[in-house]
Every structure is written in C-alpha cells, then in structure tokens.
C-alpha cells in the first residue's frame, strides 16, 4: 500500500496530535517517525487493513467540511491539532468514536517503538 500525498498529510497531522513534542511522554510522534511507521504497519497488515486506514484518513480529511469549510489536509498543523482536540470533546458519540478509532490505530504502533518504551521506563 502506498498512501497518496493528501493521505500522508492527514496521517502526519493526526500523528502530531497523538504524541506532541513536550507532552507527557518525552518522545514525540515526530521523534519516532510515527506516520511512516503507521503506513508501513498497515501496508504489511494486508489489503483490507490498508483500505480501512485509507477510508479513515479520507473521512477525517472531509469531516471539517461539515463545520469549518476547510479540509483537514489544508489546515495548518496548529489548526489540525486544535480541530482534533475539539473532536475529542464533542458531545456526539459518532464523532468521539471516529476520533477514538483514529487514535486507536496509532497507539499500538507508537508504544511498540523502543524509544517510547525506554522513555516510559519499560
């Protein structure tokens, strides 16, 4: 599986919000190149998993059009992180489910990285 540029941009911005620099864990998603690792993980997981990731990224890219008239991929990094923070606080169970599902895709890949485990004392 090879992600298109827009999908890579959406994934990169999603990863920025997952483990930002200066966060609770001293290793950020950028430090471990989480976006590239997630892409590789899903390319090895099979066609259905890769297609699922692409659908989730597509949905995330279009979601802001419902309220902000700007695709996620066209937001600045700061706008994207703020938008995801807004999603996490949504009163809509559907919106929260999409947000948690996206974060759930990143977590196993992030926490599997040696640098992250060492930073957490594991």
Phi, psi and omega per residue, in radians:
X1 nan 2.339 3.028
X2 -2.173 2.153 3.100
X3 -1.337 2.556 3.028
X4 -1.319 2.870 -3.092
X5 -0.970 -0.742 -3.136
X6 -1.115 -0.726 3.126
X7 -1.135 -0.701 3.099
X8 -1.093 -0.679 3.124
X9 -1.136 -0.762 3.112
X10 -1.101 -0.791 3.136
X11 -1.089 -0.738 3.131
X12 -1.048 -0.781 -3.132
X13 -1.191 -0.642 3.072
X14 -1.095 -0.759 3.130
X15 -1.127 -0.622 3.108
X16 -0.992 -0.688 -3.091
X17 -1.388 -0.354 -3.073
X18 -1.230 -0.867 -3.130
X19 -2.421 1.385 -3.082
X20 -1.231 2.722 3.042
X21 -1.072 2.436 -3.138
X22 1.401 0.203 -3.131
X23 -1.459 -2.903 -3.093
X24 -1.104 -0.559 3.091
X25 -1.769 2.268 -3.060
X26 -1.203 -0.092 3.091
X27 -1.841 2.202 -3.126
X28 -1.671 2.927 3.086
X29 -1.086 -0.566 3.078
X30 -1.171 -0.657 -3.120
X31 -1.038 -0.608 -3.099
X32 -1.813 0.128 3.141
X33 0.939 0.890 -3.038
X34 -0.997 -0.684 -3.110
X35 -1.058 -0.781 3.129
X36 -1.169 -0.639 -3.132
X37 -1.221 -0.666 3.094
X38 -1.139 -0.766 3.112
X39 -1.039 -0.784 3.131
X40 -1.126 -0.772 3.125
X41 -0.964 -0.837 -3.090
X42 -1.283 -0.468 3.081
X43 -1.221 -0.520 3.108
X44 -1.493 -0.290 -3.062
X45 -1.405 -0.163 3.115
X46 1.956 2.903 -3.061
X47 -1.076 -0.738 -3.094
X48 -1.148 -0.728 3.119
X49 -1.132 -0.749 3.135
X50 -1.106 -0.740 3.119
X51 -1.127 -0.663 3.101
X52 -1.088 -0.741 3.094
X53 -1.078 -0.772 -3.128
X54 -1.102 -0.676 3.105
X55 -1.136 -0.785 3.137
X56 -1.079 -0.711 3.116
X57 -1.163 -0.663 3.107
X58 -1.112 -0.793 3.124
X59 -1.078 -0.802 3.118
X60 -1.064 -0.680 -3.138
X61 -1.100 -0.635 -3.088
X62 -1.558 -0.380 -3.069
X63 -0.912 -0.749 -3.109
X64 -1.108 -0.335 3.136
X65 -1.122 -0.352 3.123
X66 -1.202 -0.452 -3.082
X67 -2.345 -0.380 -2.992
X68 -2.058 -0.128 3.094
X69 1.064 0.533 3.128
X70 -2.598 2.242 3.113
X71 -1.134 2.631 3.109
X72 -1.006 -0.697 -3.109
X73 -1.151 -0.340 -3.136
X74 -1.704 -0.046 3.100
X75 -1.328 2.677 2.979
X76 -1.203 2.896 3.100
X77 -0.998 -0.735 -3.123
X78 -1.140 -0.748 3.100
X79 -1.097 -0.707 -3.119
X80 -1.134 -0.773 3.120
X81 -1.108 -0.739 3.113
X82 -1.130 -0.695 3.123
X83 -1.101 -0.757 3.128
X84 -1.151 -0.629 3.064
X85 -1.100 -0.683 3.087
X86 -1.102 -0.744 3.124
X87 -1.059 -0.682 -3.097
X88 -1.135 -0.390 -3.125
X89 -1.774 0.106 -3.079
X90 -1.077 2.575 3.073
X91 -1.448 -0.204 -3.127
X92 -1.463 2.183 3.110
X93 -1.109 -0.596 -3.140
X94 -1.149 -0.811 -3.137
X95 -1.110 -0.777 3.108
X96 -1.091 -0.664 3.117
X97 -1.117 -0.717 3.088
X98 -1.093 -0.805 3.141
X99 -1.057 -0.857 -3.117
X100 -1.161 -0.604 3.083
X101 -1.107 -0.740 3.114
X102 -1.129 -0.776 3.108
X103 -1.134 -0.604 3.111
X104 -1.127 -0.456 3.075
X105 -1.246 -0.551 -3.066
X106 -1.476 -0.602 -2.992
X107 -0.961 -0.906 -3.084
X108 -1.103 -0.595 -3.140
X109 -1.236 -0.767 -3.131
X110 -1.108 -0.885 -3.051
X111 -1.288 -0.202 3.068
X112 -1.405 -0.203 -3.102
X113 -1.305 2.319 -3.119
X114 -0.923 -0.774 -3.096
X115 -1.071 -0.644 -3.138
X116 -1.230 -0.823 3.129
X117 -1.036 -0.757 3.122
X118 -1.117 -0.708 3.140
X119 -1.144 -0.473 -3.142
X120 -1.584 -0.019 3.113
X121 1.433 0.349 -3.132
X122 -1.718 nan nan
